[in-house]
Amino acid sequence: MKCPNCQSAEVGRIGEQEYYCWSCFLEMAYIDGQLHVREIEEDGSLSSLDDLFFDGR
């Protein structure tokens, strides 16, 4: 798996369908068969970045 943001292969699995990019620090998750990209905020919350990566979702 490659990161959709930086194309790095430095992606590790952190959950059953969750992954983390060690190069650009984004979290990715497969939900209902679709990839979702999220940014981890300073307070630990997640912000969706799907609108930046995927058109029409």
mmCIF file of the N, C-alpha and C atoms, coordinates in Angstrom:
data_MODEL
# 
_entry.id   MODEL 
# 
loop_
_atom_site.group_PDB 
_atom_site.id 
_atom_site.type_symbol 
_atom_site.label_atom_id 
_atom_site.label_alt_id 
_atom_site.label_comp_id 
_atom_site.label_asym_id 
_atom_site.label_entity_id 
_atom_site.label_seq_id 
_atom_site.pdbx_PDB_ins_code 
_atom_site.Cartn_x 
_atom_site.Cartn_y 
_atom_site.Cartn_z 
_atom_site.occupancy 
_atom_site.B_iso_or_equiv 
_atom_site.pdbx_formal_charge 
_atom_site.auth_seq_id 
_atom_site.auth_comp_id 
_atom_site.auth_asym_id 
_atom_site.auth_atom_id 
_atom_site.pdbx_PDB_model_num 
ATOM 1   N N  . MET A 1 1  ? 0.845   -1.175 0.000  1.00 0.00 ? 1  MET A N  1 
ATOM 2   C CA . MET A 1 1  ? 0.000   0.000  0.000  1.00 0.00 ? 1  MET A CA 1 
ATOM 3   C C  . MET A 1 1  ? 0.891   1.240  0.000  1.00 0.00 ? 1  MET A C  1 
ATOM 4   N N  . LYS A 1 2  ? 0.504   2.219  -0.791 1.00 0.00 ? 2  LYS A N  1 
ATOM 5   C CA . LYS A 1 2  ? 1.207   3.495  -0.828 1.00 0.00 ? 2  LYS A CA 1 
ATOM 6   C C  . LYS A 1 2  ? 0.278   4.583  -0.318 1.00 0.00 ? 2  LYS A C  1 
ATOM 7   N N  . CYS A 1 3  ? 0.861   5.583  0.305  1.00 0.00 ? 3  CYS A N  1 
ATOM 8   C CA . CYS A 1 3  ? 0.097   6.723  0.813  1.00 0.00 ? 3  CYS A CA 1 
ATOM 9   C C  . CYS A 1 3  ? -0.454  7.532  -0.362 1.00 0.00 ? 3  CYS A C  1 
ATOM 10  N N  . PRO A 1 4  ? -1.745  7.887  -0.334 1.00 0.00 ? 4  PRO A N  1 
ATOM 11  C CA . PRO A 1 4  ? -2.308  8.687  -1.428 1.00 0.00 ? 4  PRO A CA 1 
ATOM 12  C C  . PRO A 1 4  ? -1.796  10.130 -1.429 1.00 0.00 ? 4  PRO A C  1 
ATOM 13  N N  . ASN A 1 5  ? -1.182  10.562 -0.346 1.00 0.00 ? 5  ASN A N  1 
ATOM 14  C CA . ASN A 1 5  ? -0.677  11.928 -0.260 1.00 0.00 ? 5  ASN A CA 1 
ATOM 15  C C  . ASN A 1 5  ? 0.755   12.033 -0.773 1.00 0.00 ? 5  ASN A C  1 
ATOM 16  N N  . CYS A 1 6  ? 1.665   11.265 -0.174 1.00 0.00 ? 6  CYS A N  1 
ATOM 17  C CA . CYS A 1 6  ? 3.083   11.408 -0.501 1.00 0.00 ? 6  CYS A CA 1 
ATOM 18  C C  . CYS A 1 6  ? 3.637   10.253 -1.330 1.00 0.00 ? 6  CYS A C  1 
ATOM 19  N N  . GLN A 1 7  ? 2.829   9.245  -1.599 1.00 0.00 ? 7  GLN A N  1 
ATOM 20  C CA . GLN A 1 7  ? 3.209   8.064  -2.381 1.00 0.00 ? 7  GLN A CA 1 
ATOM 21  C C  . GLN A 1 7  ? 4.282   7.207  -1.701 1.00 0.00 ? 7  GLN A C  1 
ATOM 22  N N  . SER A 1 8  ? 4.512   7.433  -0.422 1.00 0.00 ? 8  SER A N  1 
ATOM 23  C CA . SER A 1 8  ? 5.491   6.652  0.322  1.00 0.00 ? 8  SER A CA 1 
ATOM 24  C C  . SER A 1 8  ? 4.958   5.250  0.607  1.00 0.00 ? 8  SER A C  1 
ATOM 25  N N  . ALA A 1 9  ? 5.864   4.299  0.645  1.00 0.00 ? 9  ALA A N  1 
ATOM 26  C CA . ALA A 1 9  ? 5.503   2.934  1.022  1.00 0.00 ? 9  ALA A CA 1 
ATOM 27  C C  . ALA A 1 9  ? 5.681   2.720  2.528  1.00 0.00 ? 9  ALA A C  1 
ATOM 28  N N  . GLU A 1 10 ? 6.038   3.766  3.254  1.00 0.00 ? 10 GLU A N  1 
ATOM 29  C CA . GLU A 1 10 ? 6.228   3.704  4.701  1.00 0.00 ? 10 GLU A CA 1 
ATOM 30  C C  . GLU A 1 10 ? 4.879   3.771  5.405  1.00 0.00 ? 10 GLU A C  1 
ATOM 31  N N  . VAL A 1 11 ? 4.010   2.828  5.095  1.00 0.00 ? 11 VAL A N  1 
ATOM 32  C CA . VAL A 1 11 ? 2.660   2.778  5.653  1.00 0.00 ? 11 VAL A CA 1 
ATOM 33  C C  . VAL A 1 11 ? 2.560   1.537  6.531  1.00 0.00 ? 11 VAL A C  1 
ATOM 34  N N  . GLY A 1 12 ? 2.131   1.748  7.762  1.00 0.00 ? 12 GLY A N  1 
ATOM 35  C CA . GLY A 1 12 ? 1.984   0.637  8.687  1.00 0.00 ? 12 GLY A CA 1 
ATOM 36  C C  . GLY A 1 12 ? 0.536   0.426  9.071  1.00 0.00 ? 12 GLY A C  1 
ATOM 37  N N  . ARG A 1 13 ? 0.242   -0.782 9.459  1.00 0.00 ? 13 ARG A N  1 
ATOM 38  C CA . ARG A 1 13 ? -1.118  -1.135 9.869  1.00 0.00 ? 13 ARG A CA 1 
ATOM 39  C C  . ARG A 1 13 ? -1.277  -0.849 11.353 1.00 0.00 ? 13 ARG A C  1 
ATOM 40  N N  . ILE A 1 14 ? -2.339  -0.118 11.721 1.00 0.00 ? 14 ILE A N  1 
ATOM 41  C CA . ILE A 1 14 ? -2.576  0.212  13.122 1.00 0.00 ? 14 ILE A CA 1 
ATOM 42  C C  . ILE A 1 14 ? -3.886  -0.371 13.643 1.00 0.00 ? 14 ILE A C  1 
ATOM 43  N N  . GLY A 1 15 ? -4.646  -0.973 12.791 1.00 0.00 ? 15 GLY A N  1 
ATOM 44  C CA . GLY A 1 15 ? -5.909  -1.588 13.165 1.00 0.00 ? 15 GLY A CA 1 
ATOM 45  C C  . GLY A 1 15 ? -6.336  -2.567 12.095 1.00 0.00 ? 15 GLY A C  1 
ATOM 46  N N  . GLU A 1 16 ? -7.539  -3.116 12.265 1.00 0.00 ? 16 GLU A N  1 
ATOM 47  C CA . GLU A 1 16 ? -8.010  -4.123 11.316 1.00 0.00 ? 16 GLU A CA 1 
ATOM 48  C C  . GLU A 1 16 ? -8.066  -3.583 9.894  1.00 0.00 ? 16 GLU A C  1 
ATOM 49  N N  . GLN A 1 17 ? -8.594  -2.393 9.717  1.00 0.00 ? 17 GLN A N  1 
ATOM 50  C CA . GLN A 1 17 ? -8.672  -1.757 8.396  1.00 0.00 ? 17 GLN A CA 1 
ATOM 51  C C  . GLN A 1 17 ? -8.110  -0.336 8.448  1.00 0.00 ? 17 GLN A C  1 
ATOM 52  N N  . GLU A 1 18 ? -7.155  -0.092 9.344  1.00 0.00 ? 18 GLU A N  1 
ATOM 53  C CA . GLU A 1 18 ? -6.599  1.242  9.526  1.00 0.00 ? 18 GLU A CA 1 
ATOM 54  C C  . GLU A 1 18 ? -5.086  1.224  9.313  1.00 0.00 ? 18 GLU A C  1 
ATOM 55  N N  . TYR A 1 19 ? -4.591  2.288  8.677  1.00 0.00 ? 19 TYR A N  1 
ATOM 56  C CA . TYR A 1 19 ? -3.185  2.385  8.321  1.00 0.00 ? 19 TYR A CA 1 
ATOM 57  C C  . TYR A 1 19 ? -2.678  3.784  8.644  1.00 0.00 ? 19 TYR A C  1 
ATOM 58  N N  . TYR A 1 20 ? -1.354  3.905  8.800  1.00 0.00 ? 20 TYR A N  1 
ATOM 59  C CA . TYR A 1 20 ? -0.736  5.176  9.157  1.00 0.00 ? 20 TYR A CA 1 
ATOM 60  C C  . TYR A 1 20 ? 0.502   5.384  8.301  1.00 0.00 ? 20 TYR A C  1 
ATOM 61  N N  . CYS A 1 21 ? 0.635   6.568  7.728  1.00 0.00 ? 21 CYS A N  1 
ATOM 62  C CA . CYS A 1 21 ? 1.807   6.904  6.932  1.00 0.00 ? 21 CYS A CA 1 
ATOM 63  C C  . CYS A 1 21 ? 2.851   7.564  7.839  1.00 0.00 ? 21 CYS A C  1 
ATOM 64  N N  . TRP A 1 22 ? 4.013   6.941  7.927  1.00 0.00 ? 22 TRP A N  1 
ATOM 65  C CA . TRP A 1 22 ? 5.086   7.455  8.769  1.00 0.00 ? 22 TRP A CA 1 
ATOM 66  C C  . TRP A 1 22 ? 5.845   8.590  8.095  1.00 0.00 ? 22 TRP A C  1 
ATOM 67  N N  . SER A 1 23 ? 5.589   8.852  6.831  1.00 0.00 ? 23 SER A N  1 
ATOM 68  C CA . SER A 1 23 ? 6.272   9.938  6.124  1.00 0.00 ? 23 SER A CA 1 
ATOM 69  C C  . SER A 1 23 ? 5.527   11.263 6.243  1.00 0.00 ? 23 SER A C  1 
ATOM 70  N N  . CYS A 1 24 ? 4.207   11.221 6.088  1.00 0.00 ? 24 CYS A N  1 
ATOM 71  C CA . CYS A 1 24 ? 3.445   12.485 6.152  1.00 0.00 ? 24 CYS A CA 1 
ATOM 72  C C  . CYS A 1 24 ? 2.417   12.499 7.278  1.00 0.00 ? 24 CYS A C  1 
ATOM 73  N N  . PHE A 1 25 ? 2.378   11.431 8.087  1.00 0.00 ? 25 PHE A N  1 
ATOM 74  C CA . PHE A 1 25 ? 1.596   11.382 9.325  1.00 0.00 ? 25 PHE A CA 1 
ATOM 75  C C  . PHE A 1 25 ? 0.085   11.449 9.108  1.00 0.00 ? 25 PHE A C  1 
ATOM 76  N N  . LEU A 1 26 ? -0.396  10.794 8.070  1.00 0.00 ? 26 LEU A N  1 
ATOM 77  C CA . LEU A 1 26 ? -1.833  10.712 7.827  1.00 0.00 ? 26 LEU A CA 1 
ATOM 78  C C  . LEU A 1 26 ? -2.334  9.323  8.190  1.00 0.00 ? 26 LEU A C  1 
ATOM 79  N N  . GLU A 1 27 ? -3.575  9.254  8.624  1.00 0.00 ? 27 GLU A N  1 
ATOM 80  C CA . GLU A 1 27 ? -4.212  7.972  8.912  1.00 0.00 ? 27 GLU A CA 1 
ATOM 81  C C  . GLU A 1 27 ? -5.178  7.664  7.784  1.00 0.00 ? 27 GLU A C  1 
ATOM 82  N N  . MET A 1 28 ? -5.215  6.401  7.388  1.00 0.00 ? 28 MET A N  1 
ATOM 83  C CA . MET A 1 28 ? -6.123  5.959  6.337  1.00 0.00 ? 28 MET A CA 1 
ATOM 84  C C  . MET A 1 28 ? -6.933  4.791  6.869  1.00 0.00 ? 28 MET A C  1 
ATOM 85  N N  . ALA A 1 29 ? -8.195  4.728  6.466  1.00 0.00 ? 29 ALA A N  1 
ATOM 86  C CA . ALA A 1 29 ? -9.053  3.636  6.922  1.00 0.00 ? 29 ALA A CA 1 
ATOM 87  C C  . ALA A 1 29 ? -9.990  3.231  5.801  1.00 0.00 ? 29 ALA A C  1 
ATOM 88  N N  . TYR A 1 30 ? -10.205 1.926  5.698  1.00 0.00 ? 30 TYR A N  1 
ATOM 89  C CA . TYR A 1 30 ? -11.200 1.403  4.768  1.00 0.00 ? 30 TYR A CA 1 
ATOM 90  C C  . TYR A 1 30 ? -12.501 1.257  5.537  1.00 0.00 ? 30 TYR A C  1 
ATOM 91  N N  . ILE A 1 31 ? -13.520 1.985  5.096  1.00 0.00 ? 31 ILE A N  1 
ATOM 92  C CA . ILE A 1 31 ? -14.849 1.933  5.704  1.00 0.00 ? 31 ILE A CA 1 
ATOM 93  C C  . ILE A 1 31 ? -15.836 1.645  4.590  1.00 0.00 ? 31 ILE A C  1 
ATOM 94  N N  . ASP A 1 32 ? -16.570 0.552  4.730  1.00 0.00 ? 32 ASP A N  1 
ATOM 95  C CA . ASP A 1 32 ? -17.533 0.121  3.704  1.00 0.00 ? 32 ASP A CA 1 
ATOM 96  C C  . ASP A 1 32 ? -16.884 0.017  2.329  1.00 0.00 ? 32 ASP A C  1 
ATOM 97  N N  . GLY A 1 33 ? -15.633 -0.449 2.295  1.00 0.00 ? 33 GLY A N  1 
ATOM 98  C CA . GLY A 1 33 ? -14.943 -0.676 1.033  1.00 0.00 ? 33 GLY A CA 1 
ATOM 99  C C  . GLY A 1 33 ? -14.331 0.551  0.395  1.00 0.00 ? 33 GLY A C  1 
ATOM 100 N N  . GLN A 1 34 ? -14.418 1.714  1.057  1.00 0.00 ? 34 GLN A N  1 
ATOM 101 C CA . GLN A 1 34 ? -13.851 2.936  0.503  1.00 0.00 ? 34 GLN A CA 1 
ATOM 102 C C  . GLN A 1 34 ? -12.727 3.432  1.404  1.00 0.00 ? 34 GLN A C  1 
ATOM 103 N N  . LEU A 1 35 ? -11.675 3.957  0.794  1.00 0.00 ? 35 LEU A N  1 
ATOM 104 C CA . LEU A 1 35 ? -10.560 4.502  1.540  1.00 0.00 ? 35 LEU A CA 1 
ATOM 105 C C  . LEU A 1 35 ? -10.902 5.908  2.007  1.00 0.00 ? 35 LEU A C  1 
ATOM 106 N N  . HIS A 1 36 ? -10.655 6.160  3.288  1.00 0.00 ? 36 HIS A N  1 
ATOM 107 C CA . HIS A 1 36 ? -10.852 7.489  3.873  1.00 0.00 ? 36 HIS A CA 1 
ATOM 108 C C  . HIS A 1 36 ? -9.511  7.946  4.441  1.00 0.00 ? 36 HIS A C  1 
ATOM 109 N N  . VAL A 1 37 ? -9.172  9.223  4.213  1.00 0.00 ? 37 VAL A N  1 
ATOM 110 C CA . VAL A 1 37 ? -7.908  9.784  4.672  1.00 0.00 ? 37 VAL A CA 1 
ATOM 111 C C  . VAL A 1 37 ? -8.210  10.814 5.746  1.00 0.00 ? 37 VAL A C  1 
ATOM 112 N N  . ARG A 1 38 ? -7.467  10.706 6.858  1.00 0.00 ? 38 ARG A N  1 
ATOM 113 C CA . ARG A 1 38 ? -7.710  11.611 7.982  1.00 0.00 ? 38 ARG A CA 1 
ATOM 114 C C  . ARG A 1 38 ? -6.390  12.155 8.514  1.00 0.00 ? 38 ARG A C  1 
ATOM 115 N N  . GLU A 1 39 ? -6.459  13.375 9.006  1.00 0.00 ? 39 GLU A N  1 
ATOM 116 C CA . GLU A 1 39 ? -5.310  14.022 9.623  1.00 0.00 ? 39 GLU A CA 1 
ATOM 117 C C  . GLU A 1 39 ? -5.499  13.966 11.134 1.00 0.00 ? 39 GLU A C  1 
ATOM 118 N N  . ILE A 1 40 ? -4.441  13.683 11.850 1.00 0.00 ? 40 ILE A N  1 
ATOM 119 C CA . ILE A 1 40 ? -4.499  13.659 13.302 1.00 0.00 ? 40 ILE A CA 1 
ATOM 120 C C  . ILE A 1 40 ? -4.158  15.051 13.812 1.00 0.00 ? 40 ILE A C  1 
ATOM 121 N N  . GLU A 1 41 ? -5.090  15.657 14.532 1.00 0.00 ? 41 GLU A N  1 
ATOM 122 C CA . GLU A 1 41 ? -4.906  17.004 15.062 1.00 0.00 ? 41 GLU A CA 1 
ATOM 123 C C  . GLU A 1 41 ? -4.060  16.963 16.330 1.00 0.00 ? 41 GLU A C  1 
ATOM 124 N N  . GLU A 1 42 ? -3.611  18.128 16.787 1.00 0.00 ? 42 GLU A N  1 
ATOM 125 C CA . GLU A 1 42 ? -2.777  18.215 17.981 1.00 0.00 ? 42 GLU A CA 1 
ATOM 126 C C  . GLU A 1 42 ? -3.453  17.650 19.225 1.00 0.00 ? 42 GLU A C  1 
ATOM 127 N N  . ASP A 1 43 ? -4.782  17.767 19.298 1.00 0.00 ? 43 ASP A N  1 
ATOM 128 C CA . ASP A 1 43 ? -5.507  17.275 20.472 1.00 0.00 ? 43 ASP A CA 1 
ATOM 129 C C  . ASP A 1 43 ? -5.853  15.789 20.356 1.00 0.00 ? 43 ASP A C  1 
ATOM 130 N N  . GLY A 1 44 ? -5.420  15.144 19.265 1.00 0.00 ? 44 GLY A N  1 
ATOM 131 C CA . GLY A 1 44 ? -5.658  13.722 19.073 1.00 0.00 ? 44 GLY A CA 1 
ATOM 132 C C  . GLY A 1 44 ? -6.912  13.399 18.282 1.00 0.00 ? 44 GLY A C  1 
ATOM 133 N N  . SER A 1 45 ? -7.708  14.393 17.964 1.00 0.00 ? 45 SER A N  1 
ATOM 134 C CA . SER A 1 45 ? -8.910  14.161 17.164 1.00 0.00 ? 45 SER A CA 1 
ATOM 135 C C  . SER A 1 45 ? -8.524  13.967 15.701 1.00 0.00 ? 45 SER A C  1 
ATOM 136 N N  . LEU A 1 46 ? -9.453  13.431 14.919 1.00 0.00 ? 46 LEU A N  1 
ATOM 137 C CA . LEU A 1 46 ? -9.216  13.182 13.502 1.00 0.00 ? 46 LEU A CA 1 
ATOM 138 C C  . LEU A 1 46 ? -10.050 14.127 12.653 1.00 0.00 ? 46 LEU A C  1 
ATOM 139 N N  . SER A 1 47 ? -9.442  14.664 11.611 1.00 0.00 ? 47 SER A N  1 
ATOM 140 C CA . SER A 1 47 ? -10.138 15.523 10.654 1.00 0.00 ? 47 SER A CA 1 
ATOM 141 C C  . SER A 1 47 ? -10.094 14.847 9.291  1.00 0.00 ? 47 SER A C  1 
ATOM 142 N N  . SER A 1 48 ? -11.242 14.759 8.641  1.00 0.00 ? 48 SER A N  1 
ATOM 143 C CA . SER A 1 48 ? -11.319 14.119 7.337  1.00 0.00 ? 48 SER A CA 1 
ATOM 144 C C  . SER A 1 48 ? -10.645 14.978 6.271  1.00 0.00 ? 48 SER A C  1 
ATOM 145 N N  . LEU A 1 49 ? -9.893  14.318 5.401  1.00 0.00 ? 49 LEU A N  1 
ATOM 146 C CA . LEU A 1 49 ? -9.271  14.969 4.251  1.00 0.00 ? 49 LEU A CA 1 
ATOM 147 C C  . LEU A 1 49 ? -9.803  14.384 2.947  1.00 0.00 ? 49 LEU A C  1 
ATOM 148 N N  . ASP A 1 50 ? -10.916 13.654 3.037  1.00 0.00 ? 50 ASP A N  1 
ATOM 149 C CA . ASP A 1 50 ? -11.476 13.013 1.851  1.00 0.00 ? 50 ASP A CA 1 
ATOM 150 C C  . ASP A 1 50 ? -11.763 13.996 0.737  1.00 0.00 ? 50 ASP A C  1 
ATOM 151 N N  . ASP A 1 51 ? -12.222 15.203 1.076  1.00 0.00 ? 51 ASP A N  1 
ATOM 152 C CA . ASP A 1 51 ? -12.559 16.185 0.044  1.00 0.00 ? 51 ASP A CA 1 
ATOM 153 C C  . ASP A 1 51 ? -11.315 16.644 -0.733 1.00 0.00 ? 51 ASP A C  1 
ATOM 154 N N  . LEU A 1 52 ? -10.138 16.498 -0.160 1.00 0.00 ? 52 LEU A N  1 
ATOM 155 C CA . LEU A 1 52 ? -8.903  16.867 -0.859 1.00 0.00 ? 52 LEU A CA 1 
ATOM 156 C C  . LEU A 1 52 ? -8.376  15.768 -1.777 1.00 0.00 ? 52 LEU A C  1 
ATOM 157 N N  . PHE A 1 53 ? -8.714  14.520 -1.447 1.00 0.00 ? 53 PHE A N  1 
ATOM 158 C CA . PHE A 1 53 ? -8.161  13.376 -2.170 1.00 0.00 ? 53 PHE A CA 1 
ATOM 159 C C  . PHE A 1 53 ? -9.141  12.712 -3.133 1.00 0.00 ? 53 PHE A C  1 
ATOM 160 N N  . PHE A 1 54 ? -10.420 12.832 -2.853 1.00 0.00 ? 54 PHE A N  1 
ATOM 161 C CA . PHE A 1 54 ? -11.411 12.082 -3.636 1.00 0.00 ? 54 PHE A CA 1 
ATOM 162 C C  . PHE A 1 54 ? -12.536 13.009 -4.087 1.00 0.00 ? 54 PHE A C  1 
ATOM 163 N N  . ASP A 1 55 ? -12.782 13.082 -5.368 1.00 0.00 ? 55 ASP A N  1 
ATOM 164 C CA . ASP A 1 55 ? -13.879 13.869 -5.913 1.00 0.00 ? 55 ASP A CA 1 
ATOM 165 C C  . ASP A 1 55 ? -15.187 13.090 -5.833 1.00 0.00 ? 55 ASP A C  1 
ATOM 166 N N  . GLY A 1 56 ? -16.248 13.775 -5.556 1.00 0.00 ? 56 GLY A N  1 
ATOM 167 C CA . GLY A 1 56 ? -17.561 13.175 -5.630 1.00 0.00 ? 56 GLY A CA 1 
ATOM 168 C C  . GLY A 1 56 ? -17.970 12.312 -4.449 1.00 0.00 ? 56 GLY A C  1 
ATOM 169 N N  . ARG A 1 57 ? -17.288 12.401 -3.337 1.00 0.00 ? 57 ARG A N  1 
ATOM 170 C CA . ARG A 1 57 ? -17.696 11.635 -2.159 1.00 0.00 ? 57 ARG A CA 1 
ATOM 171 C C  . ARG A 1 57 ? -18.558 12.456 -1.258 1.00 0.00 ? 57 ARG A C  1 
# 
